[in-house]
Amino acid sequence: MPKNSIKILFLMTLISGVLISLSANSWLGAWMGLEINLLSFIPMLTSNKNKFTSEASLKYFLIQAIASATLLFMILMKSNIFEFPSYVSQLNKEIIILPLLMKVASAPFHWWFPSVMEGLSWMNCFLLLSIQKMAPLILISYIISNNFMSQMFIWSSAIIGALGGFNQISFRKILAYSSINHLSWMLTSMILGLNIWFMYFSIYVINILMITKLLSSLNLSFITQMFSSSNFSKSMKIALLISMLSLGGLPPFIGFFPKWIMINFMIQNYFIFTTMILILSSLFTLFYYMRVTYSAFLISTSEIIWMILPSPKSLYSPTMSLTMSLTILGVLAGTLFIMMY
């Protein structure tokens, strides 16, 4: 939570913009909510402590302004501005969905997202990965359908999100490409049902919150900073590893649960090729998740065994307890949920 009162005000208006888009019954109201959300988020990006925030905020503003202007233009050209989203024709849906996909950085409109993430603080990274995606994704869920165009966006997001993070050493860019890969799962879950999408997005936000909290507490920005284990405790490394593997969907953790449910539904609906691409892309993402802490545990580690270094109080609970409880008990909670239904 920001301590600056001005940023708290902008955070409240940012959330109100999301709520306006969620509760809108016309394209005009949804567009107004997106604009309020954008104009509230831009002042939160700037900071005097980081010289890269001005460049990132300018890039984000230009991309979002272009997407919003394109959305408004396509609404005026292809549909009634006061029309409820579910009554848009199929051809208009395929046109209107393009600027919304640009807003959430879906491939092939993803090129701006990693560079913007690189210049933000960890709190703004969390907002950009979670709350800022909520309103466009809800609008996409109104008009998305199972056709070749939607499948192409899903396949491209899965492949680019999986392959783009291979040569990255920055945690922010790794999370950015991870978000692009998870977006393919979210778009697929919207086709299957909104309940599945809400479950997937909720667990994704929990994982992102834990990872950004840990990286912010440890003041980590690059993988090379993980090499020295004398900087922070090994338990914090284990907590970060568990959070990363949970985000990747490894079976013992809670991140596997929504993917498990989605794979069952995709097979039942004969999304065989899409299921194969999503599963293979998740395996690729697990590779660069494990690379984050592999070097810290097995290579270039150094410990001073005769001296116990004090750790900051911010590194302990509730971050540790929340990470362990929500990730390790994932399969248990998922199994109980399946048995209930």
C-alpha positions as CSV (number, residue, x, y, z in Angstrom):
1,M,0.0,0.0,0.0
2,P,1.5,3.3,-0.9
3,K,2.3,5.8,1.9
4,N,1.9,8.8,-0.3
5,S,-1.6,10.3,0.0
6,I,-1.7,11.4,-3.7
7,K,-0.9,7.8,-4.8
8,I,-3.6,6.5,-2.5
9,L,-6.1,8.9,-4.2
10,F,-5.0,7.7,-7.7
11,L,-5.2,4.1,-6.6
12,M,-8.8,4.6,-5.5
13,T,-9.7,6.2,-8.8
14,L,-7.9,3.4,-10.6
15,I,-10.1,0.8,-8.9
16,S,-13.2,2.9,-9.6
17,G,-12.3,3.0,-13.3
18,V,-12.1,-0.8,-13.3
19,L,-15.5,-1.0,-11.5
20,I,-17.1,1.4,-14.0
21,S,-15.9,-0.9,-16.9
22,L,-17.2,-4.0,-15.1
23,S,-20.6,-2.5,-14.4
24,A,-21.1,-0.7,-17.7
25,N,-24.0,-1.7,-19.9
26,S,-22.8,0.0,-23.1
27,W,-19.5,0.4,-25.0
28,L,-19.4,4.1,-24.1
29,G,-19.5,3.4,-20.4
30,A,-16.8,0.6,-20.7
31,W,-14.6,3.0,-22.7
32,M,-15.0,5.7,-20.1
33,G,-14.0,3.3,-17.3
34,L,-10.9,2.3,-19.3
35,E,-9.9,5.9,-19.7
36,I,-10.4,6.7,-16.0
37,N,-8.3,3.7,-15.2
38,L,-5.5,4.8,-17.6
39,L,-5.4,8.4,-16.4
40,S,-5.2,7.2,-12.8
41,F,-2.4,4.8,-13.4
42,I,0.0,7.1,-15.3
43,P,0.7,9.4,-12.3
44,M,1.4,6.3,-10.1
45,L,4.2,5.1,-12.5
46,T,6.4,8.2,-12.1
47,S,9.0,8.3,-9.3
48,N,12.0,10.5,-8.5
49,K,14.0,7.5,-7.3
50,N,14.0,5.7,-10.6
51,K,15.0,7.4,-13.8
52,F,13.4,4.7,-16.0
53,T,9.9,5.3,-14.8
54,S,9.4,8.4,-17.0
55,E,10.2,6.4,-20.2
56,A,8.1,3.4,-19.0
57,S,5.1,5.7,-18.2
58,L,5.4,7.5,-21.6
59,K,5.5,4.1,-23.5
60,Y,2.5,2.8,-21.5
61,F,0.5,6.0,-22.1
62,L,1.1,6.0,-25.9
63,I,0.2,2.3,-26.3
64,Q,-2.9,2.5,-24.2
65,A,-4.0,5.8,-25.8
66,I,-3.6,4.2,-29.3
67,A,-5.6,1.2,-28.2
68,S,-8.3,3.3,-26.6
69,A,-8.7,5.5,-29.6
70,T,-8.8,2.5,-31.9
71,L,-11.4,0.9,-29.7
72,L,-13.6,4.0,-29.8
73,F,-13.2,4.3,-33.5
74,M,-14.1,0.7,-34.2
75,I,-17.1,0.9,-31.9
76,L,-18.4,4.0,-33.7
77,M,-17.8,2.4,-37.1
78,K,-19.0,-1.2,-36.5
79,S,-21.6,-1.1,-33.8
80,N,-24.0,1.2,-31.8
81,I,-22.1,3.0,-29.0
82,F,-25.0,2.4,-26.6
83,E,-25.3,-1.3,-27.5
84,F,-24.8,-4.0,-24.9
85,P,-21.6,-6.0,-25.7
86,S,-23.2,-9.4,-26.0
87,Y,-25.4,-8.3,-29.0
88,V,-22.4,-7.3,-31.3
89,S,-22.3,-9.3,-34.5
90,Q,-19.6,-11.9,-35.1
91,L,-17.6,-9.8,-37.6
92,N,-17.7,-6.8,-35.3
93,K,-16.5,-8.9,-32.4
94,E,-13.4,-9.9,-34.2
95,I,-12.6,-6.3,-35.0
96,I,-13.4,-4.8,-31.6
97,I,-11.4,-7.5,-29.8
98,L,-8.1,-6.3,-31.4
99,P,-7.5,-3.1,-29.3
100,L,-8.5,-4.9,-26.2
101,L,-5.9,-7.6,-26.9
102,M,-3.4,-4.8,-27.3
103,K,-4.3,-3.4,-23.9
104,V,-3.5,-6.7,-22.2
105,A,-0.4,-7.3,-24.3
106,S,-1.5,-10.4,-26.1
107,A,0.8,-11.6,-28.8
108,P,1.5,-10.3,-31.4
109,F,0.7,-7.0,-29.6
110,H,3.1,-7.9,-26.8
111,W,6.3,-5.9,-27.9
112,W,5.7,-3.0,-25.6
113,F,5.1,-5.0,-22.4
114,P,8.6,-6.2,-21.3
115,S,10.2,-2.8,-21.8
116,V,7.5,-1.1,-19.8
117,M,7.8,-3.6,-17.0
118,E,11.5,-3.1,-16.8
119,G,11.2,0.5,-15.7
120,L,8.6,0.1,-13.0
121,S,8.7,-0.5,-9.2
122,W,7.5,-3.8,-7.9
123,M,4.2,-2.4,-6.7
124,N,3.5,-1.0,-10.1
125,C,4.5,-4.2,-11.7
126,F,1.9,-6.0,-9.6
127,L,-0.7,-3.5,-10.6
128,L,0.2,-3.8,-14.2
129,L,0.1,-7.6,-14.1
130,S,-3.2,-7.9,-12.2
131,I,-5.6,-5.0,-11.8
132,Q,-4.8,-3.3,-15.1
133,K,-5.7,-6.5,-17.0
134,M,-9.0,-7.0,-15.2
135,A,-11.2,-4.6,-17.1
136,P,-10.0,-5.4,-20.7
137,L,-10.2,-9.1,-19.9
138,I,-13.8,-8.7,-18.8
139,L,-14.7,-6.9,-22.0
140,I,-12.9,-9.5,-24.0
141,S,-15.0,-12.2,-22.3
142,Y,-18.1,-10.5,-23.6
143,I,-17.2,-10.9,-27.2
144,I,-14.7,-13.8,-27.5
145,S,-15.8,-16.9,-29.3
146,N,-14.2,-20.2,-30.4
147,N,-13.0,-19.4,-33.9
148,F,-9.7,-19.6,-35.8
149,M,-8.8,-16.0,-35.0
150,S,-9.1,-16.5,-31.3
151,Q,-7.2,-19.7,-31.5
152,M,-4.4,-17.9,-33.3
153,F,-4.1,-15.4,-30.6
154,I,-4.0,-18.2,-28.0
155,W,-1.3,-20.2,-29.8
156,S,0.9,-17.1,-30.5
157,S,0.6,-15.9,-26.9
158,A,1.5,-19.3,-25.5
159,I,4.5,-19.8,-27.8
160,I,5.9,-16.2,-27.6
161,G,5.4,-16.2,-23.8
162,A,7.3,-19.5,-23.4
163,L,10.2,-18.7,-25.8
164,G,10.6,-15.0,-24.9
165,G,11.8,-15.6,-21.4
166,F,14.6,-18.0,-22.2
167,N,17.4,-15.4,-22.6
168,Q,16.2,-13.0,-20.0
169,I,18.1,-12.3,-16.7
170,S,15.7,-9.6,-15.4
171,F,12.9,-10.8,-13.1
172,R,10.6,-8.1,-14.5
173,K,11.0,-9.3,-18.1
174,I,10.6,-12.9,-16.9
175,L,7.3,-12.1,-15.3
176,A,6.3,-10.1,-18.3
177,Y,6.7,-13.0,-20.7
178,S,5.2,-15.3,-18.1
179,S,2.1,-13.0,-18.1
180,I,1.9,-13.3,-21.9
181,N,2.0,-17.1,-21.6
182,H,-0.7,-17.1,-18.8
183,L,-2.8,-14.8,-21.0
184,S,-3.2,-17.7,-23.5
185,W,-4.6,-19.8,-20.7
186,M,-7.0,-17.0,-19.7
187,L,-8.3,-16.5,-23.2
188,T,-8.9,-20.3,-23.4
189,S,-10.7,-20.3,-20.1
190,M,-13.0,-17.5,-21.3
191,I,-14.1,-19.7,-24.2
192,L,-14.8,-22.6,-21.7
193,G,-16.6,-20.5,-19.2
194,L,-16.3,-17.4,-17.0
195,N,-16.2,-19.4,-13.8
196,I,-13.0,-21.1,-14.9
197,W,-11.5,-17.8,-16.0
198,F,-12.3,-16.2,-12.6
199,M,-10.7,-19.1,-10.7
200,Y,-7.6,-19.0,-13.0
201,F,-7.2,-15.2,-12.7
202,S,-7.7,-15.3,-8.9
203,I,-5.0,-17.9,-8.4
204,Y,-2.7,-16.1,-10.8
205,V,-3.1,-12.8,-8.9
206,I,-2.2,-14.6,-5.6
207,N,0.9,-16.1,-7.1
208,I,2.0,-12.7,-8.6
209,L,1.3,-11.0,-5.3
210,M,3.6,-13.4,-3.4
211,I,6.4,-13.2,-6.0
212,T,6.4,-9.4,-6.2
213,K,6.3,-9.2,-2.4
214,L,9.3,-11.5,-2.1
215,L,11.3,-9.8,-4.8
216,S,10.5,-6.4,-3.3
217,S,11.5,-7.4,0.2
218,L,14.7,-9.0,-1.0
219,N,15.4,-6.0,-3.4
220,L,16.1,-8.4,-6.3
221,S,15.9,-7.4,-9.9
222,F,18.3,-9.8,-11.8
223,I,19.0,-13.5,-11.6
224,T,22.7,-12.8,-10.9
225,Q,21.8,-11.3,-7.6
226,M,20.6,-14.7,-6.4
227,F,24.2,-16.2,-6.6
228,S,25.2,-15.1,-3.1
229,S,23.3,-16.8,-0.3
230,S,24.9,-14.6,2.4
231,N,22.7,-11.7,1.4
232,F,19.5,-13.3,2.7
233,S,18.3,-16.5,4.3
234,K,18.0,-19.8,2.4
235,S,14.3,-20.0,3.5
236,M,13.5,-16.9,1.5
237,K,15.1,-18.5,-1.5
238,I,13.0,-21.6,-1.0
239,A,9.9,-19.4,-0.7
240,L,10.7,-17.7,-3.9
241,L,11.3,-21.0,-5.6
242,I,8.0,-22.4,-4.4
243,S,6.2,-19.3,-5.6
244,M,7.9,-19.5,-9.1
245,L,7.0,-23.2,-9.5
246,S,3.5,-22.5,-8.4
247,L,3.2,-19.8,-11.0
248,G,4.5,-22.3,-13.6
249,G,1.9,-24.9,-12.6
250,L,4.0,-27.6,-11.1
251,P,1.6,-30.3,-9.6
252,P,2.4,-30.1,-5.9
253,F,1.4,-26.4,-5.8
254,I,-1.7,-24.4,-6.1
255,G,-0.9,-23.0,-9.5
256,F,-1.4,-26.5,-11.0
257,F,-5.0,-26.6,-9.9
258,P,-6.6,-24.2,-12.4
259,K,-4.5,-25.7,-15.2
260,W,-5.6,-29.2,-14.2
261,I,-9.3,-28.1,-14.4
262,M,-8.8,-26.4,-17.7
263,I,-7.0,-29.4,-19.3
264,N,-10.0,-31.6,-18.3
265,F,-12.5,-29.1,-19.9
266,M,-10.4,-28.6,-23.0
267,I,-10.2,-32.3,-23.6
268,Q,-14.0,-32.7,-23.1
269,N,-14.5,-29.9,-25.7
270,Y,-12.0,-31.5,-28.1
271,F,-9.4,-28.6,-27.9
272,I,-6.7,-31.3,-28.5
273,F,-4.2,-29.2,-30.5
274,T,-4.7,-26.1,-28.2
275,T,-4.2,-28.4,-25.1
276,M,-0.9,-29.7,-26.5
277,I,0.5,-26.2,-27.2
278,L,-0.5,-24.9,-23.8
279,I,1.0,-27.9,-22.0
280,L,4.3,-27.7,-24.0
281,S,4.5,-24.0,-23.4
282,S,4.1,-24.5,-19.7
283,L,7.0,-26.9,-19.7
284,F,9.2,-24.3,-21.4
285,T,8.1,-21.6,-18.8
286,L,9.0,-24.0,-16.0
287,F,12.5,-24.2,-17.4
288,Y,13.3,-20.5,-16.9
289,Y,11.4,-20.5,-13.6
290,M,13.7,-23.2,-12.2
291,R,16.7,-21.4,-13.7
292,V,16.0,-18.5,-11.4
293,T,17.0,-20.4,-8.2
294,Y,18.9,-23.3,-9.7
295,S,22.1,-21.3,-9.7
296,A,21.4,-19.9,-6.2
297,F,21.1,-23.4,-4.7
298,L,23.6,-25.5,-6.7
299,I,26.1,-23.1,-8.4
300,S,28.2,-20.2,-7.1
301,T,26.7,-20.3,-3.6
302,S,28.7,-19.2,-0.6
303,E,27.7,-19.3,3.1
304,I,29.4,-18.1,6.3
305,I,28.6,-20.9,8.6
306,W,30.2,-19.4,11.7
307,M,28.1,-16.2,11.7
308,I,24.4,-15.7,11.6
309,L,23.5,-12.5,9.8
310,P,20.4,-10.7,11.0
311,S,17.6,-10.4,8.5
312,P,15.2,-7.5,8.2
313,K,11.8,-8.0,9.9
314,S,10.0,-7.4,6.6
315,L,11.4,-10.7,5.3
316,Y,9.4,-12.8,7.8
317,S,5.7,-13.3,8.3
318,P,3.2,-12.7,6.9
319,T,5.1,-13.1,3.6
320,M,6.6,-16.5,4.5
321,S,3.5,-17.9,6.1
322,L,1.3,-16.8,3.2
323,T,3.7,-18.2,0.6
324,M,4.0,-21.6,2.2
325,S,0.3,-22.1,3.1
326,L,-1.1,-21.0,-0.2
327,T,1.3,-22.9,-2.5
328,I,2.1,-26.2,-0.8
329,L,-1.5,-27.0,0.0
330,G,-2.6,-26.4,-3.6
331,V,-3.2,-30.1,-4.7
332,L,-4.9,-30.9,-1.4
333,A,-7.4,-28.0,-1.9
334,G,-7.9,-29.0,-5.6
335,T,-8.5,-32.6,-4.7
336,L,-11.1,-31.7,-2.1
337,F,-12.8,-29.4,-4.6
338,I,-13.0,-32.2,-7.2
339,M,-14.4,-34.7,-4.7
340,M,-17.1,-32.2,-3.7
341,Y,-18.4,-32.0,-7.3
